[in-house]
């Protein structure tokens, strides 16, 4: 190992320090590698396998990768925030490098070789390139990995990489493509029962009466009805019978305590009228400036659904005093803690295992479906309980991303550039996952629910509602004002990008507006206030990729726009140019993206993530918004909640800047979202000659903008 001063361990390795939590040699020729990160469609299992193979000097095919299991893997919290590689991968890399070093140190001492003359080739220890007859597996019993990591081992420089930086095939795709049992929904357990839950129509609603006979008649087969307080479930061995009963059950349950919603809450500006918890970050308030130097604009976004391809699912069995749960939650350890609070169980008696689901990039119904199954399983010991949500249930009851209002203000200097910048944000809670203390539907319905978590959200980096609220541009003074709205009409929580989507849209739209006022090209205007060299590089690259031409006329029905951000101001950089055509509605024709993710483990995987972010962000920009009526969420199917169709996906070009550079990896999974929405917004403004500041950019809003122009 290196004799250099010991660097601080990265957080995930500091919290899970034992090396055998990460690497074990349990079977000849095979290496068991563990990660707390889980696969939700982002390719993380492939990338983690590459990291481990590189640092251990073994073929990726030898690796048995365990992920997201409270009994088997490190506790790495949530797979979220583009942190899997940036933090989890870094921890795994160091752990594997130290394991390799320990084996080489031991071999040198035991067999009398010079340490520098030893190396490892596919697990075999060689001396001056020649086999020694020893390998990881022959020495595994003699090298103790039940020890804490020190962080002193040297990781490989990028110039020596043989696996990292290459496009290895995704390990999770074959079963998904060819119809194998890839998902939690495919799991079948002997004796398994199916269940559906009758939801409280509103938080705090109480059951007044239940017509059980009518529900049983609709089932046309044997079902059981399980009730605990205001938690009501239908259970049976025939899923068709259970589904039939569940479809009619809401009409046979009477509820008390239902207050009608005000449909005005569908639009984000209702937030401005609500009590808020106010916080600030950054420069002190600006001195008064002449009106001629002040500029201000307000941008909004509706609530957004996760719109997962398939509804959520959960599976649980309570047997011999222990609860086993299978889930596609993004955080098995936080879910275990939430279940322990909800069910009044010792966490040591709960085991939670991840199985892949339909993907969501955020807090959808996965945790709730798992909690549903667990609550029922506790009341039916020995019976495996499978809860599969229906489409209308997913849209109607999952936590959604909060509606937001963002106002940006600038005081301009003599060169018409911002000398002072304020981003003021109104939003409900984004960081509201179960691990934060609550927010499980089943828990709220039980007779003795755990207390609700406090209404609090950090303003500073990485932020939640304030994420990317501070522009990366080199303005002399910058501040964020945050108004956290504690009471919202619907449950809210995390969705890909959190507050960055609207905040980047607002900042980058305003930058275009200021550039237009200054009579400057939007790209040149940004570069004039962008000092970060990596930020400049992605802006300049995407301008070249797209053939950006200053001075293109506006109001022609065709337009181009640019958007830029470094995600969270600490992850990957991305600049996006969008080309649109606008008649009565918006058609995004082409999108170019340049990104800097530092060292990229699997370039194809990183590009897939950036492309996927662009497609999803295009859908957000043009179509998506949760609809409300007096009864709650009314957009409960694909007609009421439209998403981008395959025929509407633009042509996409993505380029990575220096992906094999010897720099720390940066998270790319959420980097392209905000810049894409901003680029589309700016392109639409260029095409129309009029600005739309409210998302989504629907046909109705386009027509209204044209009428004002």
N, C-alpha and C positions, 0 to 999 in steps of 0.2 A: 504494500500500500504506500501511498504518497506520504512523505514526512512533513508535508506542508501543514500549516496551521489548520486545525479542523474547522471547516465552514459550518455554519448553522444548518441543521437538517431542515429540509422543506417540511411544511406543515403536516402533510399526510404521513410522512415517514416519522416525524416526531411524535405523532399521535398513535402510530402503529409501528413501534420501533423494532420488534423482533423480526429477524430476517426470515424465520420459518413461517411467519405470517404471509410472506410474499412468495417464497421459493422453497420447494421440497423435492427430493429425489426418491419418491416412494416406490417406483417400479423401474426395473432395468430398461434403459434406453428411453425413458420418458421423464419429463420434467413437469411437475405440477406448479403452475404459476397462478397466483391469486390477485385479483383486483376488486376493489369495492365498486368500480364503475360498471355500468350495465349498458347493454345494447338496446338502443331505442331507434335504430335505423341510421345512426351516424357513422357506423363502421368502427366503433371503438375497440371491439374485440380483435379485429384484424390488426389495428395499430398497436395495441398492447402486446400482441403476440410478436410483432416485429421488434418492438423495443426490447422485450425479454430475450428474443433470439439473438439480437445484435450484441447485447452486453454479456450474455452467457456463452457466446460463440457456439451456438447449436443451431440445427436446422429448425425452422418454424414448425415443421410437421411433428417434431418430438414433443411439442408443448401441449399439455392438457391445461386449458385455461378455465379457472373457476371464477365466476363473477357474481357479485351481489347476493351473498348468502350470509346470514347472521351467524351461522355455525362454521363457515369455512373461509371467509374472506375478511380483509381489513375493513374497518369502518371508515369509509370515505364520504359519509354524508350523502349528498345528492349528486346524481349525474346531471349536472345543470350548469348553466352560465358559461358554456364553452370552456370548462375547467378540466375536462377529462385528461387531455394530453398536457395542457399547460401546468397542471399541478399533480394529477394522479400519475400521468406518464413520467414526469420528472422523478417522482418518488420511486416508482417501479424501476426506472433506469438506474438510480443510485443503489437500490437494494440488489439488483442483479449484478451490477458491477462489483459490489462488495463481496457477494457470494463467489464470483469468479476469482477475485483476488485472494479470498481465504483458501480456496482449493489450491491455487498456485503457490501460495505461501507454505501451505502444509506439504505439498509435494516436494518443494525445494528443500525443506528441512528434513523430511523423512528419507528422501532418496539421494540427498547430497548433491543436488544440482544447483547451479547458480540461478537465482530467481529470474534474472533478465533473459536466461536462455530457454525458459519454459513458455509455452503458449498452449492454447486450447483450440482444437479443431473438431467441430461437431461433437463436443463433449469429451473428446479424448485428449489427454495431456501429452504434449509432445516436447521433446528436448532437441533444440536446434532443428526443428521440423521433422524429427523422427519419432515414431510412436514409442512410448514408454511402457505400454501395456496397462496403463492406469487410466481411469476416467472418472467422471463425476460419480458414477454409480458404485464403482469399486471402493471409492474413498468416502462415500456418503456417511457410513456409520462412524467414521473417525473424525469428520469435520462437523463440529457442533454449530448448527445454525440457530439454536435456541438462545440467541444472544442479541443484544440491541445493536442496531446499525450505528456506525460511527461517522459516516459521511466522508471518510478519508480516502476511500477508493477512487481511483481515477476512471472517469468515463471515457469512452473512445472519442477521439476527435472525428469530425465529420469526414475527413479525408480517408479514414479507415473503414467507413461504413460499407457493409456488404448487403444488408437487409433493409435498414432504415433508408428512406429516400427513394425506395423503389415501389412500383405498383403491384403489390401482392394482391391476388384475388380475395375478395371478401369471403370470410369463412361462414357467414350466416346466410348467404343468398341462395345457395342451391336448393335447400328445402323450401324456401319461400317461393322461388320461381317454379319449381316442379311439383308443388302441392304437397310437400312433406309435412310432418307434424311440427311446424316451426314455432307455433304460438301457444300461449297459455290456453287459449280457447280450444286447442286441439287435445289437451290433456284429458285422459279418461282414467278414473280410479275405480276399482271394484267397489260396488255398493254405493256409488256416487248418487246423490240426490240433487235435483235442480231447484233453484229458488229465484223468485222475483220479489221485489220490495215495493210496497205501496207508499209513495212518498208523501211527506208533509207538503201540502201545496205552498206553504210559506213558513219561514223560520218562526218557531214559537206556536204554530198551530197545534191544537189538541184534538184527539179523536172524540167525537160525541157519540157515534154509534157505528157499528159494523154489521151489515147483513151477510153473515157468513154463509147462510143457506144459498143465497143467490150466487155468491162467488163459487161455491162448490158445484152448483148446477151448471155453471158456465164451463167448468173444467172438463166435464164429461169423462171424468176419471178420478181416481183417488188422489186427494191432496190434503196436506195438513196446513193449518193456519197458525202461525207463530206470532205471538204478540208480547212485547215488553214495553210498557208505557205507550208512547206514540210511534213505536217501531212496529210495523206490521208486515209480515212476509208470508208468501205462499210457497209451499215446499212439496215436492213429489218426485217420484222416480221417472215419470214420463214428462219430458220437457215440453211436448206439445200441449199436454193438459195444463201444465203450470202456466205456460204462455197464454193459453186461452183464458184462464182465470184472471191472470194479471191484466189482460187487455180490458176487461170489464170492471175490475175491482174498484178503480177510482170512482165509478158511478154508484158504488154500494157502500161507500164510507162517507159519513158526514163529519165535518170538521168545525171546530170553534176557533175563534181567534184569527180570522183571516181578514186583513185590511186590504182593500183594493189599492193597487199601485196607480201612480200618476204616469200615464204614458209619456209625458214630457221628459221623464227621466231617461228615456231612450237616447236623447241628445245630450252631449257632454256638458253643455253650458249650464245645466241644472246644478252642476257642482259648485258654481260660483255663488250659489245662494245657501250653501250648507255650512254648518259649523265645522271648523277645521283645527287641526293641530299644526301650528306654524313653526317652521324652522328655517334657518338660513346657513349658508356656507359661502366662504370666499371673502372678497373685499368688503369693507364697510360700505354703507349707503353712499351713493354718489352725491356730490355737491350739485345744487340746482344748476341747470344749464339752459341757455336760451332755447326757446321753442324751435328756432330754426335749425338747431343741432340735434334735436331729439327725434328718434324714430321708434315706432312701436307697431307690432302686429300680433294677432292671436290666431292660434291654430288648434283644431280639435280632432278627436277621434272617438268613435263610439266604442261600446264594449265589443270585444272580439272573442269568438269561441275557438277552441282548439280544433274542432272539426276533424277529429281523428277518423281515419278510413273505416275502422270498425269500432263499435261501442266497447266499453270496458268490461273486464271480467275479473273474478276473484274466486279462489278455491281455498277451503279451509277444512281442517278436521281437528276435533278436540278429543284426545284419547289418553287415558292414564294420567290425567292431570296436566297434560302438555298440549299446547296449541301449535299446529303447523299450518302456515299460510303460504300460498303461492300467489304471486302478484306481478303485474308489470309496472308497479310503482318505480319511480326514479330514485327512491331512497328507502332501502329495506330496513336499515337501522333506525332512521327516524320514524318509519311506520311502526316498527316494533314498539318503540317508546310510546307512540300515540295509542296503540292498541292496549298496551299495559295500563295506561291511564284510564282508558275508556272501560276496559273490562275488569279493572281492579285486580290484575294479575301481576305477579313478579315477572319482569322482563326475561329472566332466565328460563321461565317456563314457556316462552314464545319463540318459535323459530320462523323466520321469514325468508323465503327463497324467491329470487327473481326468475321469471320466465318471460320471454319476449311477448310484446303486445303489438297493437296496431301503430304505435308511435304517436307522439303528441308534442314533444319538446315543451313540456310545461306540466302544470298540475291539473290534469283532467280528472276523469272519474275513476282512475285506477285505484287510488288509495281508498276511495269510498266503496268500490265494489269488493275490495279485500276486507274492509271493515264489515260490510254487510254479511259476507260469508262467515266471518269470525263470530259475529254476534249470534247468528243462527246456529253455527256449529257448537257454541258453548251451551246452547239449549237442547241440542240433539247429540249427546256424546257418542263417539264411535262412528258417526255418519259423516262421510266426506260431503261437503256442501259446495256446490258450484253456483255462483251468481253471475249471470250474464245480463248486462244492461241492454235495454232496447234503444234504438236510434233516438226516439223522442225523449227518452230518459236522459241520454247523454247530452243532447242539446239543452234540455230543460233544466237539468240539475247539476251539471258539472260546474266547478268554479270557472268563471270567465275572466278574461283580461280586462282590467278596469277601463272605463271611459276616462278620457283625460282632456284637460285644457292646458295649453302651454302658450304663454305670452312672452315674447322676446322684445327687449328694448335696447337701444344703442344710443350713445352720445357720440356724434361724429367729430373727427378732427378736421383740419383744413383740407386734408387730402381726401375727405369723404370716406374715411375708414373709421371703424369703431375704436374710440379711445376708452370707452367704458361699456360693459355689456352686462345685462341682467337676463337670466332665464327664470321665469316665474311659473310654477307648475301646480296644478290642482289635480288630484288623483285619489282614488281609493287604494286599498292595500294591494300591492303586488306580491309581497313576501308573506304568504299566508298558508304555507304548506303545513301538513299535520305535525311535522317535527317542531314547528314553532309554538305548539301548545294546544292545538285544537283543529277545528275546521274539518271534521268528519261528519257527514250527514247522519250516519247511524248514531254517533255519540250524541248529537243534538236531540235525537228522538227518544233516547233511553230515559228511564225514570230518574237516574242520578248522574247526569252528564258531568264530565270534568269542567272546571271553570274555563270560560273563554279566554284566549290569550290577550294580552294587552294590545291596544292599538298603538303601535310604534313601528317606525321604519327609519333606518339609517339614511341620512342625507349624503354622507361622504362616500367615496369610492369603495366598492363598485356601485353602490346605490341600487335602488329598485325603481320607484317612480321617478327618481332624479337621475337615473342612469343616462350617461351621455348628455346631461344637462349643461355641463361645462364644455364649451367648444374648445377644440384643440388649438385653435388659432391664437396667435401671440398678441392678444389685446392687452393693453396695460392694466386694466382692472376688469375682473370677472366675478360674478356672484350668482348663487342659486337661491331662490326663495321657494320653499316647498309648503304646500297646504295639503295635509293628509286628511282625507275625509273618512271618518270612522264608520259612518253608517251609509251603506249603499243599498240600492233596491234589490240587488242580486249578489250572490256569493262571488267574490273575486279572489284571484290568486295569480300565480306565475304563468306566463306564456312567453315563448321564444322572444328574447330581446327585452322583455319587461318595458320599462318606460323609454328605452332608447329609441323605439320605433317612432313615436310621436316627437320626442325631443330632437332627434336628428332631422326629421321632416321639418320641424319648425326652424331650427337653426339654419339648415341648408336652404330652405325656401327664403328665409329672411336675407341670407347672404346674396342670393340671386336678386332680390328686390333692391338691396343696397348697391349691388354692382350695376344694375340698370340705371338707378338714379345717378350714380357716379359716371355713367357713360362708358363703363369698362366691360370687357368680356368676362363672363363668370369664372372661367378658369384662371385668367390672369389676375382677377380680383382676389381670388382665394390664395394664389401663390404669393401675392403681395403681402399677405398677413400670416402665412404659414411657414414657420421656421423649422419645424421638426423635419429632418431630412428624409425619414422613412415615409412620413405623410406626403411630402412633396413628390417623392418618387412614385407613389401609387397614382396621384393626381396626374402627373406628367405622363405616366405609362398609359393610363386609360384614355387620355386625350389623344395619344398617338394611335392606340388601338382602334379608336372610333373614327379617326380622321377628323377630329374636332376642327371646325372652321369658325373663327370669330366673325361677328357681324352678320350672321344669317338673319334674314328678316323674320319678324314675328307676325302672328295673326293669320298665317297662311293655311292653317289646318294641319300642318306638319311641324313637329318641333323636336328639339333635343334638349336634354337637361342633364346636369351632373349632380351627384351627391357624394359626400365624403365623411368618414368618421374613423376613428380608432375605437373599436368596441370597448366600452367601459373606460376608455383612455388608458387601457393597460393590456389589452389583448390584440388581436390582429387588426391591421389597417386594411381598409377597403375603400376604393373609389369606383363609382358606377356611373356610366352614361347610358341613358335610355333614349330610344327613338320612338316617337308615337305619331299616330294619325288620329285626328279627332274630327268626327262629324257630329252626330247626335250623342255618341258615346266614345269612349277612349279605347283605342286598340294599340297595345304595346307591340311594336314590330321587332325591335332588336334591343338587346342589352349587352353591354360590355362591362367587364369587371376586372380590375387589377387589385391584387391582394398581396400583402406581406404578412405571412404567418410565422416568420422566423424559420427555424428548422422544421421541415415538414416530414412527418413519418411516412405517410403514404400519399403521394401527390394526387393520385386519382381519387382517393377518399376525400382529401381536402377540397378538390375541385367539385366533387359531388355535393359536399356540404354547402359550398358557396352557390352552386347552381340551384340546389334545393331552396336555399334562403331567398334567392332571387324569385323563383316561382311562387313561393309562399307570400313574399312581400308584394309581388304584383297582384296577387289575389286580395291581400289586405288593402292595397291602394285603390283598387277598382271596385270591389264588390262587398267586402265583408263588414257586417255590423249586426249585432244582436238586436232583435226587435222585441219590444215590450208592449203588453196591453195591460188592462187592469188586473188580469189574473197572474201576470208574471211574464216569463219569457215565452213569446209566441212563435219565434222562428225555430221550429222543432223538426224540420226536415230539410232536404237539400233544395227544395223549392223556396222555402222561407229563408234559408240561409245559403245562398248560392256561393260557390267557390269557383275559382278559375277552371275552365274546362281544358281538356287536352288540346283542343283546336285553338285555344286562345294563348297557349304558351309561346312566348316570343323566342326568336333565335338568340342563343346565349353564347357568349365567348368569354372565357375566364383565363387569365394568366397569373401565375404565381411569380413573385419577385424573389430571386435568390433562395429557392426552397431548400438548397443543400448547404446554405451558409452555416458556419459554426456559431450559431446564436441560439438562445433558448427558444423552444417552441412557444407559439402564441395560439390561443384558442381561436379557431376560425368558424365554429358552428353557427354563430349568431352575427358574424361580422358584416354580412352583406345585406341584412334586412333593412335597417334604417337608411343606409345610402340608396338602396333601390327605391324605397318609397319616396325619398326626397328627389331622386333623379326623375322619377315619373311625374311627381308634382311639378317640378321645374320644366320638364318637357311639355306638359299640358299647358302651363302658363305661356310658354313660348309659342305653342301651336295656336292658342286662342287669342293671345294678346291680352289675357285677363287672368287673374290669379284666383284659384280656388283654395281656400285655407282649411276646409273641413273634409275629413275622410269618412267614408270612401268617396272617390271621385266618380259618382254615379251619373247616369244620363240626366237625371233631374238637376243635379248640381251643375253639370256642364251647360245645360240649357239656360239655367238661371244666370250663370256667368256670361253667356253670350248675350242675353238680354240686357245685362248691365253694361256690357262693353260698348 
